[in-house]
Amino acid sequence: MRSAKQKDALENGDEAAIAGAYEDLIDAITNLEMKGNKAALKSMLEKAAAILADTDAYVASTIDGLATVKADAQNVYDNADAVQSEINAAVKSLTLKIAAARLLGDVNGDGAVTTSDSVSVLAASAELTSLDADATASGFRMCK
């Protein structure tokens, strides 16, 4: 806020006051940060909520910490003054955590439980192939 003296100086054409006001305006404009677009963050928050609502469908070790990452991202989403760099960081960390989530039964890691996964489990149980630790954890439910 300008003082009454500064306002009077500007109204009366005081060159120094005008130059000072101009510099203040330039500083304010160059230091502006636009509020960010939260569409991608909203989408990732919805996906994380869906995973957390159905944790039994996922390999537990692959969703450890998802609730914490989601809560951090939700804080950014709820912040009306969040700037794009903060939003982007939240989207990235939540996306990485969601991408690590592995469905039970998704032995080949393609994001779906299909006959291909069954074939992999059957081949491993016949000792024709072997499964890595994640695939073994994913396939365990299929063999129950």
DOPA-859333 format. One record per residue (C-alpha): x, y, z; residue in one letter; residue number from 1. Coordinates in steps of 0.001 Angstrom, whole numbers, padded with zeros to 6 digits. Example, Ala and Ser with C-alpha at 12.3 -4.5 7.8 and 13.67 -1.06 7.14 Angstrom:
+---------+---------+---------+---------+-----+
!      c1 !      c2 !      c3 ! residuo ! num !
+---------+---------+---------+---------+-----+
!  012300 ! -004500 !  007800 !       A !   1 !
!  013670 ! -001060 !  007140 !       S !   2 !
+---------+---------+---------+---------+-----+
***
This chain:
+---------+---------+---------+---------+-----+
!      c1 !      c2 !      c3 ! residuo ! num !
+---------+---------+---------+---------+-----+
!  000000 !  000000 !  000000 !       M !   1 !
!  001232 !  003412 ! -000833 !       R !   2 !
!  001405 !  006089 !  001823 !       S !   3 !
! -000497 !  009345 !  001420 !       A !   4 !
!  002815 !  011099 !  000703 !       K !   5 !
!  003666 !  008659 ! -002102 !       Q !   6 !
!  000172 !  008999 ! -003565 !       K !   7 !
!  000408 !  012796 ! -003503 !       D !   8 !
!  003867 !  012681 ! -005134 !       A !   9 !
!  002545 !  010444 ! -007924 !       L !  10 !
! -000518 !  012614 ! -008519 !       E !  11 !
!  001641 !  015737 ! -008745 !       N !  12 !
!  004014 !  014237 ! -011279 !       G !  13 !
!  007078 !  013772 ! -009027 !       D !  14 !
!  009502 !  012002 ! -011403 !       E !  15 !
!  011337 !  010155 ! -008643 !       A !  16 !
!  008092 !  008838 ! -007182 !       A !  17 !
!  006884 !  007737 ! -010616 !       I !  18 !
!  010191 !  005987 ! -011321 !       A !  19 !
!  010026 !  004276 ! -007922 !       G !  20 !
!  006456 !  003144 ! -008520 !       A !  21 !
!  007444 !  001837 ! -011946 !       Y !  22 !
!  010322 ! -000164 ! -010434 !       E !  23 !
!  007986 ! -001574 ! -007771 !       D !  24 !
!  005534 ! -002622 ! -010471 !       L !  25 !
!  008250 ! -004303 ! -012557 !       I !  26 !
!  009514 ! -006158 ! -009480 !       D !  27 !
!  006004 ! -007339 ! -008653 !       A !  28 !
!  005381 ! -008565 ! -012207 !       I !  29 !
!  008685 ! -010415 ! -012512 !       T !  30 !
!  008147 ! -012161 ! -009173 !       N !  31 !
!  004659 ! -013413 ! -010031 !       L !  32 !
!  004086 ! -017138 ! -010120 !       E !  33 !
!  000987 ! -018417 ! -011824 !       M !  34 !
! -001293 ! -020723 ! -009909 !       K !  35 !
! -000903 ! -024169 ! -011354 !       G !  36 !
! -003174 ! -026461 ! -013318 !       N !  37 !
! -004196 ! -029332 ! -011061 !       K !  38 !
! -006007 ! -031578 ! -013576 !       A !  39 !
! -003247 ! -034207 ! -013744 !       A !  40 !
! -002861 ! -034168 ! -009971 !       L !  41 !
! -006608 ! -034700 ! -009521 !       K !  42 !
! -006476 ! -037695 ! -011862 !       S !  43 !
! -003554 ! -039264 ! -009989 !       M !  44 !
! -005247 ! -038655 ! -006628 !       L !  45 !
! -008336 ! -040470 ! -007911 !       E !  46 !
! -006232 ! -043419 ! -009127 !       K !  47 !
! -004382 ! -043601 ! -005796 !       A !  48 !
! -007705 ! -043550 ! -003931 !       A !  49 !
! -008974 ! -046427 ! -006097 !       A !  50 !
! -005870 ! -048492 ! -005328 !       I !  51 !
! -006081 ! -047743 ! -001608 !       L !  52 !
! -009763 ! -048695 ! -001610 !       A !  53 !
! -008863 ! -052163 ! -002973 !       D !  54 !
! -005523 ! -052966 ! -001366 !       T !  55 !
! -006287 ! -056704 ! -001333 !       D !  56 !
! -005960 ! -056724 ! -005126 !       A !  57 !
! -002321 ! -055576 ! -004993 !       Y !  58 !
!  000984 ! -057026 ! -003860 !       V !  59 !
!  001329 ! -055366 ! -000448 !       A !  60 !
!  005004 ! -054490 ! -000809 !       S !  61 !
!  004313 ! -052567 ! -004033 !       T !  62 !
!  001830 ! -050195 ! -002402 !       I !  63 !
!  003712 ! -049572 !  000849 !       D !  64 !
!  003896 ! -045818 !  001379 !       G !  65 !
!  001212 ! -044986 ! -001196 !       L !  66 !
! -001075 ! -043494 !  001456 !       A !  67 !
!  001690 ! -041151 !  002606 !       T !  68 !
!  002568 ! -040029 ! -000916 !       V !  69 !
! -001146 ! -039531 ! -001633 !       K !  70 !
! -001565 ! -037430 !  001522 !       A !  71 !
!  001375 ! -035223 !  000508 !       D !  72 !
! -000100 ! -034805 ! -002975 !       A !  73 !
! -003518 ! -034028 ! -001482 !       Q !  74 !
! -001946 ! -031221 !  000564 !       N !  75 !
! -000600 ! -029686 ! -002639 !       V !  76 !
! -003978 ! -030127 ! -004342 !       Y !  77 !
! -005768 ! -028454 ! -001421 !       D !  78 !
! -003336 ! -025500 ! -001413 !       N !  79 !
! -005079 ! -022738 ! -003360 !       A !  80 !
! -001727 ! -020975 ! -003845 !       D !  81 !
!  000183 ! -024010 ! -005175 !       A !  82 !
!  002367 ! -023144 ! -008146 !       V !  83 !
!  002975 ! -025401 ! -011140 !       Q !  84 !
!  006401 ! -026597 ! -009985 !       S !  85 !
!  004892 ! -027873 ! -006703 !       E !  86 !
!  002016 ! -029512 ! -008563 !       I !  87 !
!  004368 ! -031140 ! -011062 !       N !  88 !
!  006511 ! -032555 ! -008245 !       A !  89 !
!  003428 ! -033986 ! -006525 !       A !  90 !
!  002168 ! -035508 ! -009791 !       V !  91 !
!  005567 ! -037081 ! -010458 !       K !  92 !
!  005985 ! -038652 ! -007017 !       S !  93 !
!  002405 ! -039948 ! -006959 !       L !  94 !
!  002631 ! -041283 ! -010521 !       T !  95 !
!  005857 ! -043153 ! -009737 !       L !  96 !
!  004294 ! -044700 ! -006645 !       K !  97 !
!  001145 ! -045697 ! -008545 !       I !  98 !
!  003202 ! -047159 ! -011397 !       A !  99 !
!  004992 ! -049394 ! -008885 !       A ! 100 !
!  001689 ! -050899 ! -007677 !       A ! 101 !
!  001369 ! -054443 ! -008919 !       R ! 102 !
! -001877 ! -056345 ! -009181 !       L ! 103 !
! -002022 ! -059766 ! -007584 !       L ! 104 !
! -002026 ! -062261 ! -010401 !       G ! 105 !
! -000289 ! -059882 ! -012815 !       D ! 106 !
!  002767 ! -062088 ! -013118 !       V ! 107 !
!  004152 ! -060534 ! -016301 !       N ! 108 !
!  003677 ! -056942 ! -015042 !       G ! 109 !
!  001556 ! -055714 ! -017941 !       D ! 110 !
! -001089 ! -054168 ! -015680 !       G ! 111 !
! -003759 ! -056804 ! -016308 !       A ! 112 !
! -004465 ! -060310 ! -015106 !       V ! 113 !
! -004820 ! -062430 ! -018249 !       T ! 114 !
! -004311 ! -065980 ! -019460 !       T ! 115 !
! -000726 ! -065026 ! -020196 !       S ! 116 !
! -000185 ! -064693 ! -016448 !       D ! 117 !
! -001720 ! -068136 ! -015912 !       S ! 118 !
!  000606 ! -069618 ! -018504 !       V ! 119 !
!  003600 ! -068078 ! -016700 !       S ! 120 !
!  002484 ! -069502 ! -013348 !       V ! 121 !
!  001858 ! -072931 ! -014854 !       L ! 122 !
!  005235 ! -072940 ! -016602 !       A ! 123 !
!  006957 ! -071994 ! -013355 !       A ! 124 !
!  005087 ! -074631 ! -011361 !       S ! 125 !
!  006115 ! -077239 ! -013956 !       A ! 126 !
!  009674 ! -075951 ! -013448 !       E ! 127 !
!  009962 ! -075029 ! -017118 !       L ! 128 !
!  010730 ! -071427 ! -016157 !       T ! 129 !
!  011254 ! -069459 ! -012984 !       S ! 130 !
!  009595 ! -066324 ! -011657 !       L ! 131 !
!  011304 ! -063345 ! -010052 !       D ! 132 !
!  010273 ! -062332 ! -006503 !       A ! 133 !
!  007620 ! -059837 ! -007654 !       D ! 134 !
!  006112 ! -062285 ! -010096 !       A ! 135 !
!  006092 ! -064973 ! -007425 !       T ! 136 !
!  004264 ! -062614 ! -005033 !       A ! 137 !
!  001801 ! -061661 ! -007788 !       S ! 138 !
!  001181 ! -065252 ! -008793 !       G ! 139 !
!  000709 ! -066549 ! -005290 !       F ! 140 !
! -002959 ! -065520 ! -005209 !       R ! 141 !
! -003622 ! -067280 ! -008498 !       M ! 142 !
! -002378 ! -070583 ! -007099 !       C ! 143 !
! -004563 ! -070494 ! -003970 !       K ! 144 !
+---------+---------+---------+---------+-----+
***
